[in-house]
């Protein structure tokens, strides 16, 4: 019996050893050979992904890309951003034009299976809403019977819109426009009564694009679940792991109070979890196939999840969105990371 247990122990140890070091796949190999990450983003959504007059990209999705680059290269700036429309985005990922999408894209069963993608987490919990001009006098989405509604094609928004009106026995006239910039322009020009998209997009549009933001109201109804996050192609598990754990690392760092300002001091912490997270106790980087300082590099250069949220879409930004569901689980939210151990 003892020999049997010893044999089982040897096999288990061998399996752990074999799994202890990550092996690069074709997508990660291509990223490393190129020396930069190609990230598919939106064509311009303030707070999530938008380029300024100098061509500098900022936003929550942009910072998510930067965190992944920091994990792989130790340099958050080694990213090329490729703007994609709602209809172009999946083709861009499938064809290899981009390495991943971080483009306010909702995680759904079909996208995660039939399209050949892997979603790796949620960097923003969202839900679909409606925005109208105050002059319309509407207080609830259930008062929108017969309205004209501006919406983008090829989105969950378009499908949810039809479901909501059908379920509430209302009718609407869709004004379908592909590019989000043109959707906004049509709405503010009065071509439609209502603009519908993820609530985050409505806040962004009102803050950045409305002629007078105070003239527009976002109705209280949220009609869907829209978990937004990064996605990669099927077939390279290690690359998917790095994308997944880069976001988890930012969430975990916030939970343990590690920030871009105190991360150097935190290297001296006696807390065994913090030592593992920051690579003072080695092993996590090797398991992922990156430098042991991967989390340190992410937090030092990009910040933890809370820092990233606040400067891009939170109360410290023009959007002034409350954390809500995007608060940590310890604060009543949904953001939660598996242990880094």
C-alpha positions in Angstrom: 0.0 0.0 0.0 2.8 2.4 0.9 4.5 1.8 -2.5 1.2 2.6 -4.2 0.9 5.9 -2.4 4.6 6.7 -3.2 4.0 5.9 -6.8 1.0 8.2 -6.9 3.0 11.0 -5.3 5.7 10.7 -7.9 3.1 10.9 -10.7 1.5 13.9 -9.1 4.8 15.7 -8.6 5.7 15.0 -12.3 2.4 16.5 -13.4 2.9 19.6 -11.2 6.4 20.1 -12.6 5.1 19.7 -16.2 2.4 22.2 -15.6 4.6 24.6 -13.7 6.1 26.4 -16.7 4.0 27.9 -19.4 4.7 27.1 -23.1 4.1 29.9 -25.6 1.6 29.4 -28.4 1.5 30.9 -31.9 -0.3 34.1 -30.9 2.0 34.9 -28.0 5.0 34.0 -30.2 3.9 36.5 -32.8 3.4 39.2 -30.2 6.8 38.7 -28.8 8.5 38.5 -32.2 6.8 41.8 -33.2 7.7 43.5 -30.0 4.3 45.0 -29.5 0.7 44.1 -28.8 -2.0 45.0 -31.4 -5.2 45.8 -29.6 -8.5 46.3 -31.3 -10.5 49.1 -29.7 -13.5 51.2 -30.4 -13.5 54.0 -33.0 -13.8 56.6 -30.1 -15.8 56.2 -26.9 -14.7 58.7 -24.2 -13.6 57.0 -21.1 -13.0 53.7 -22.8 -10.9 54.3 -25.9 -10.4 57.6 -27.6 -7.5 59.3 -29.3 -6.6 63.0 -28.7 -5.4 65.5 -31.4 -1.9 64.1 -31.0 -3.0 60.5 -31.6 -2.6 59.5 -27.9 -5.1 56.9 -26.8 -6.7 56.9 -23.4 -9.5 55.1 -21.6 -10.4 52.0 -19.6 -10.1 49.6 -22.5 -6.8 51.3 -23.5 -5.4 50.8 -20.0 -6.5 47.2 -20.0 -4.4 46.8 -23.2 -1.5 48.6 -21.5 -1.6 46.3 -18.5 -1.3 43.3 -20.8 1.7 44.8 -22.5 3.3 45.6 -19.2 2.9 41.9 -18.2 4.4 40.6 -21.5 7.1 43.2 -22.2 7.6 45.1 -18.9 6.5 48.2 -20.9 2.9 49.4 -21.0 3.5 51.6 -24.0 4.3 48.7 -26.4 0.8 48.7 -27.8 -0.6 49.6 -31.2 -4.3 50.5 -31.2 -6.5 49.6 -34.1 -10.0 51.2 -34.1 -12.8 48.9 -35.2 -16.5 49.4 -35.8 -19.1 47.1 -34.2 -19.4 45.2 -37.4 -15.6 45.0 -38.2 -14.4 44.0 -34.8 -14.9 40.2 -34.9 -13.5 39.9 -38.4 -10.4 41.8 -37.3 -9.8 39.3 -34.5 -10.6 36.2 -36.6 -8.3 37.3 -39.4 -5.4 38.1 -37.1 -5.4 41.8 -37.9 -5.4 42.3 -34.1 -4.1 40.1 -31.3 -7.1 40.7 -29.1 -10.2 42.9 -28.7 -10.8 45.2 -25.8 -13.6 47.1 -27.3 -16.7 47.4 -25.0 -17.7 44.0 -26.2 -20.4 42.0 -24.4 -19.5 38.4 -23.4 -22.2 36.1 -24.8 -22.5 32.4 -25.3 -22.5 32.6 -29.1 -19.4 34.9 -29.2 -17.6 32.6 -26.8 -18.3 29.5 -28.8 -19.5 29.7 -32.4 -17.3 32.6 -33.3 -14.1 30.9 -32.0 -13.2 33.4 -29.2 -12.3 33.2 -25.6 -13.5 35.9 -23.3 -11.0 36.3 -20.5 -12.8 38.4 -17.9 -14.9 41.5 -17.3 -13.3 44.9 -17.1 -16.6 46.7 -16.9 -20.1 45.4 -15.8 -22.6 47.4 -17.9 -26.2 47.3 -19.0 -28.2 48.8 -21.9 -30.0 52.1 -21.4 -31.8 54.9 -23.2 -31.0 58.6 -23.6 -33.5 61.3 -24.7 -33.7 65.0 -25.0 -35.4 66.5 -21.9 -37.8 68.3 -24.3 -39.4 64.9 -25.1 -40.8 64.9 -21.6 -40.2 61.2 -21.1 -39.4 59.8 -17.6 -39.4 56.1 -18.3 -38.4 53.8 -21.2 -42.0 52.4 -21.0 -43.2 55.7 -22.4 -41.3 55.2 -25.7 -44.0 53.5 -27.7 -43.8 54.6 -31.3 -40.4 56.3 -30.8 -37.6 56.5 -33.4 -34.5 54.9 -32.0 -30.8 55.3 -33.1 -28.9 52.1 -32.8 -25.8 50.4 -34.2 -26.1 47.2 -36.2 -24.3 43.9 -35.4 -24.6 44.6 -31.6 -26.3 43.0 -28.6 -27.9 46.5 -28.3 -29.9 46.0 -31.5 -31.2 42.6 -30.3 -32.0 43.8 -26.8 -33.9 46.8 -28.1 -36.2 44.6 -30.2 -36.7 42.2 -27.2 -37.5 45.0 -24.8 -40.1 46.7 -27.0 -41.7 43.3 -27.9 -41.9 42.2 -24.2 -43.5 45.5 -23.3 -46.0 45.5 -26.2 -44.5 48.6 -27.7 -43.4 49.5 -31.3 -40.5 51.6 -32.4 -38.8 52.7 -35.7 -35.1 51.8 -35.8 -32.6 54.2 -37.3 -29.7 51.9 -38.0 -26.3 53.5 -38.5 -23.0 51.6 -38.4 -20.5 54.1 -37.1 -21.0 55.3 -33.5 -19.9 58.8 -34.4 -22.6 59.0 -37.0 -25.2 57.5 -34.5 -24.3 60.3 -32.1 -24.5 63.0 -34.8 -27.9 61.7 -35.9 -29.3 61.7 -32.4 -28.1 65.2 -31.5 -29.4 66.4 -34.9 -32.9 65.2 -34.0 -33.1 62.3 -36.5 -34.3 60.0 -33.7 -36.0 60.4 -30.4 -33.8 58.0 -28.5 -30.2 56.8 -28.5 -29.7 53.4 -27.0 -26.4 51.6 -26.2 -24.6 50.5 -23.0 -25.2 52.9 -20.2 -21.4 53.7 -20.1 -21.6 54.7 -23.7 -24.5 57.0 -23.0 -22.6 58.7 -20.2 -19.6 59.0 -22.4 -21.7 60.5 -25.3 -23.5 63.0 -23.1 -20.3 64.2 -21.5 -18.1 64.4 -24.6 -20.4 64.9 -27.5 -23.7 66.6 -26.4 -24.0 70.3 -27.5 -25.3 70.9 -24.0 -25.1 67.9 -21.7 -27.8 69.3 -19.3 -30.4 69.0 -22.2 -30.2 65.2 -22.2 -31.4 62.6 -19.7 -30.5 59.0 -19.3 -33.7 57.1 -18.4 -33.6 54.9 -15.3 -34.3 51.5 -16.9 -31.4 49.2 -17.5 -32.7 46.5 -19.8 -29.9 44.0 -20.1 -26.7 42.5 -18.6 -23.6 43.6 -20.6 -20.4 42.2 -19.1 -17.7 43.9 -21.2 -14.2 42.6 -21.4 -11.2 41.4 -23.4 -11.4 38.5 -25.9 -8.8 36.5 -27.8 -8.9 33.8 -30.5 -9.2 30.1 -29.5 -6.0 28.2 -29.7 -3.4 29.9 -27.6 -4.1 29.1 -23.9 -1.0 30.9 -22.6 -1.8 34.1 -24.3 -5.3 33.9 -23.0 -4.0 33.2 -19.5 -1.8 36.3 -19.6 -4.7 38.5 -20.8 -6.9 37.0 -18.1 -4.5 37.3 -15.2 -3.4 40.8 -16.1 -6.9 42.1 -15.3 -7.1 39.8 -12.2 -3.8 41.2 -11.0 -5.2 44.7 -11.1 -8.3 43.7 -9.2 -6.3 41.7 -6.6 -3.9 44.6 -6.2 -6.8 47.0 -5.3 -8.1 44.5 -2.8 -4.7 44.4 -1.1 -4.2 48.2 -1.2 -1.4 48.1 -3.7 -1.4 51.2 -5.8 0.9 52.9 -8.4 2.0 55.3 -5.7 2.9 52.8 -3.0 3.9 49.7 -5.0 7.6 50.3 -4.3 7.0 50.5 -0.6 4.8 47.4 -0.8 7.8 45.4 -2.0 8.9 45.5 1.6 5.7 44.0 3.0 5.7 41.0 5.2 2.3 39.9 4.0 2.9 36.6 2.1 0.1 37.2 -0.3 1.5 40.7 -1.3 4.9 39.1 -1.6 3.5 36.5 -4.1 1.6 39.1 -6.0 4.6 41.4 -6.5 7.0 38.6 -7.3 9.1 39.1 -4.1 8.3 35.4 -3.6 9.0 34.0 -7.1 6.9 31.4 -9.0 3.9 33.1 -10.3 5.7 34.7 -13.2 7.2 31.4 -14.2 3.8 29.7 -14.1 2.4 32.3 -16.5 5.5 32.5 -18.7 6.4 36.1 -17.9 8.8 38.0 -15.7 8.4 37.6 -12.0 7.8 41.4 -11.8 4.8 41.2 -14.1 2.3 42.5 -11.5 4.7 45.1 -10.3 5.1 46.4 -13.8 1.3 46.5 -14.4 0.6 48.4 -11.1 3.6 50.8 -11.4 2.8 51.8 -15.0 -1.0 51.4 -15.2 -2.3 51.2 -11.7 -4.7 48.9 -9.9 -8.3 48.4 -11.1 -9.7 51.1 -8.9 -7.1 53.7 -10.1 -7.8 52.7 -13.7 -11.6 53.0 -13.2 -11.5 56.3 -11.4 -9.3 58.3 -13.8 -11.1 57.0 -16.9 -14.8 56.7 -16.1 -15.2 57.3 -12.3 -15.8 60.4 -10.2 -12.4 61.7 -11.1 -13.3 61.8 -14.8 -15.8 63.8 -16.9 -18.1 60.8 -17.0 -18.4 60.6 -13.2 -19.8 57.1 -13.1 -20.2 55.5 -9.7 -18.4 52.2 -9.1 -21.7 50.4 -8.6 -21.4 46.8 -9.8 -17.7 47.5 -10.7 -16.8 47.9 -7.0 -14.8 45.1 -5.4 -16.8 42.3 -3.9 -15.7 43.5 -0.5 -17.5 46.8 -1.2 -20.8 45.2 -2.5 -19.7 45.0 -6.2 -19.0 42.2 -8.6 -15.3 42.6 -9.2 -13.5 39.6 -7.8 -10.2 37.9 -8.7 -9.2 34.3 -8.1 -6.1 34.0 -5.8 -2.7 34.6 -7.2 -1.0 31.6 -5.7 
